[in-house]
């Protein structure tokens, strides 16, 4: 009986280890024909079985293992950890049991983090869960961060989490907005150049900046109308709840004049970029004008 565990490496390995526990398997077998044959041979206490980690196995090694795997008796468990199987291994799994565990994204990732936190006795506030879901890290790295957060004294605030978590948040248009609002032109240009090095398109980034400032404008006027907006008011900002909350916090420090100046600068930059001027120079000029 061959069972392949594919998909997200963290989820696939965790599911494999749980299945191994139920079947009395305790350690991985070296992925060689000799080691596998020995593991499959009946012993004094049972009919054998094996766990194989195929993540570093090449095609030549797979071809050597395949004949043994094809002849595994139905009652002998062989568990394969293979998050991203090669085409030949994927074809082999078509006629066998394959358990796939896709990496959760978006709302599914937020729910995953909330459920994992509960297992640690940790209640994640909505904003914290959304912040963690935005970080650059795989599920295993996020699990380590949750274990760290479980040691903190409550309440678990976003400010406290940002100081403790070691994973790097992705650089976004909002990071540029923050450095602009803090009137830090040097930091703003450093962030802009990092985005350029990472292959961002200037017009796409300009659009993201314009959207962020439009969001800040909506947040500003919502606060003017209601200085203490409720959760249901966030929908009026037409943004993800996490982004909406961040915008409300930033908007508290703004004036209407500053917002008008920012939107004028971005409109001018877009006009220059689309009018044949160098879009990166137009974007840098706008950032310097906003931050200066």
N, C-alpha and C positions, 0 to 999 in steps of 0.2 A: 504494500500500500504506500504509494508515493503521494505526498501532499506538499505543494509548493506555496510558499508565502511570499507574495509580491506586493508592490506599491510603495508606500512610505517606509523607509528603512526602520524607523523607530517603532511604528505600529506593527509592521510585519514581524520584527524580531520579538516584540512583546507577545504577540499572538502565538508565535512558534514556541516560545519558552513555556507558555501556559499549556499548550497542547503537549509539549514534551513532559511537563510535570504530570499530566493526567496519564501519560503512557509509560511513565517510569524511566524516561531518558534524562540524563543529567549533564551530559557534556557533548560538545561538538566533536565530530570525527574529522580527521584530516582529509581533505577532498582528493584523495588518491585512490586508484583501484585497489591497491593492497590493503590500505586502512579500511576502506569500505567493505571489502570482502570479509575481512576479519570481524568487523562490527555486525555484519549480517549473519555470520555463522551461528548456529544454535549453541547456547552455552548451558551450563548446569542449572541456571535459574530462569531460563526462558528462551524464546526463539529469536533473540537478537533485535536489532533496530539501530537507527543512526540519525544524527542531525548533521547536516552539511551546510556550511556557509559558502555560497557560490559567488559572492560579490567580487572576488579577485580571481575567479577561475576563467581562463582563456578558452578559446575554441578547441585547441589541441587537448587540453586537460578534460574538457567536457566530453569530447569524442571517446576518451578512454573510460570515462565514468558511465557513459550512456548504456553500454551493453549490460552492465551490472544492474542499473536502475530499471531497465526493461524487463529484467527477470526477477524482480523482487516479488516474493510470494504475497498474496493478499493479506495475510495475517501479520506481516512484519512491517512495522511503521518506519518509513524513511521521510524525515521532514527536511525540506529544502528552503533555506533562506536565500531568496533571489529577488531583491527589490526591483531591479531593472533587468529582466532576462533578455538575453540576446535573441535574435529571431529564431535560431535553431532550438533554443531552450523553450521559447514561447510556443513553438510548434509541438514540442514534446509534451507540453502541459495540456494541450487541447483535449487529449483523451484521458486526462487524469485530473485529480482534484486540485484546483487552484483557488486559493483564498487571497483575494486582492484587497488591499487597504489603501485607498487613495489619500493623498495628503489633503487635509481639510483646508479650505480657503474661505476668505470673507467671513460671513456670519457663522459658517460651520467651524472655522478656526476659533472664533470667539467662544462658541459653545463648548468646543473641545477643551479650551483652557479653563473655562468655568468648571467643567466636570472634573478635570484633573486636579484643580485646586480643591474641590470638595473632598476628593480622596485623601488630600493632605490635611483636611480640617481647616481649610482656608476659604474664606468667602471673598471673592473678587468683586469689587464695585464695577459697574458697567464701564466707566471711563478707563479704569486700570486694565480690564480685560481687552478693551479695544486698543489701548496703547501697546500692550504686549503683542497683540496680533499684528501690529504694524512693524515690529522690529525685524531686523535682518538676522534670522537664525532658523535652524531647522527645529523639528519637534523635540528632539533630544536636548538641544540647547535651551529651549523654552522650558522644558521640564526641570532642568537644573536651576533655572531662575525661579520657578515656582517653589522649589524646595528651599531656596534661599529666602524668599518672601515669607514662607511659612514660619520662619524664625523671628520675624519682626513683631514688635508689640503693636497691637491695634490702636487706633484705626489705621487701615491701609490706604494712604492717600496717594494721589498721582505724583505729587512732589516727592514724597518719600521713596516711591518706586523708581522714579527717574534717577535718584541719587545712588540707588543700590544696584540696579540692573546693569550688567556688563555688556549686553548686546547693543550694537549700534543701530539707532533708528535710521531708516532710509532718508536721504536728503531730499526734501520736497520743496515745492514753491512756498509752503508755509514757513520753512526755515529761513528762506530769503526774506520773507515778509517780517519775520521776527527780528532779524538783524537790521532791517531797514527801520522798523519801528523803534529799535533801540538806538538809532542814529549812530550806527557803527559801520561806516563805509568800508573800512579795511576788511572786517569780517564778512560783509555782504559780498565784496568782490571775491574773497577766498571761496565762499560757498558757490558763487556763480562759476568760477573757474573749475571747481571740482565737478560740477554738473556738466560742464563742457567736456572735461576729460572723460567723463563716464558716457559720453556719446549723446547727450540730450540735444534735441533740435531747438534752436533759439526761438523759432516762432511758437513751438509747442510750449516752451517754458514761459514765453511772454504771455501766452494765453492762460497758462496756469496762474501766473502772477495777477493777471487781470481778474480772473475768477476769484482768487483769494481776496483781493481788495473789494470786489463787488460783494463778497460774503461779509467782509468787515463792515461795509456800508449798511447792509441789511441788518447786521447785528447792532450797529450803532443806533439805527432808527428804532429797532425793537426795544432797546434799552431806554431810549428817550420816551417811548410810549409806556413802557412798563419796566421800571428799574429792577424789579425782581421777577423775571420771567419764570414760568413753570415749565415742567418737562414737556407738556403738550405744545408749548409755544415754540419749541425748537423746530418743529416741522415747517414753520413759516420761513425758516432760513434756507430751506431746500438744500440741505447738506447732511452728511452722515452725522449722527448725534455727537460723536467724539469731536469732529471738526467744528460742529456748531458750538460746542462748549468752549473750545479753544478760541473761537472767534469772539464769543461774548466776553471772555476774559481780556482779550487784546483790545476790543472795542471800548472798554471802560477807560482806557488811557488816551483815546483819540478825541480830536475836535473835528467839527464839520469842515473847517477850513483845510485841515491836514488831509482829510479824505478827498476833498475836491482837488487839491494839489496832486495827490498820488494818482488819481484817476486821469487827470489831465496829462501827467507825465507818461503814463502807460499808453494813452491814446496817441500821443505824439510819437512815442517809440514804435508803436505798431504802424503808424502812417509812414514813418521813415523806412522801417524794415520792408514793408510791402511796396515801397516806392522805388526800390532798386538800391537802397543803401545797404551797407554791411549789417545784417541783422544782429550779430553779436555786439558790434559797436553801438548800435541803437539801444540794445538791451543794457549794456554797461552804462551808457549815458543816463538811462532812466533810473537804474539802480543807484548811481552816484547822486543823482538829483533827489531821489527819495530819501536816501540815507544822510545826505549832507544838509 
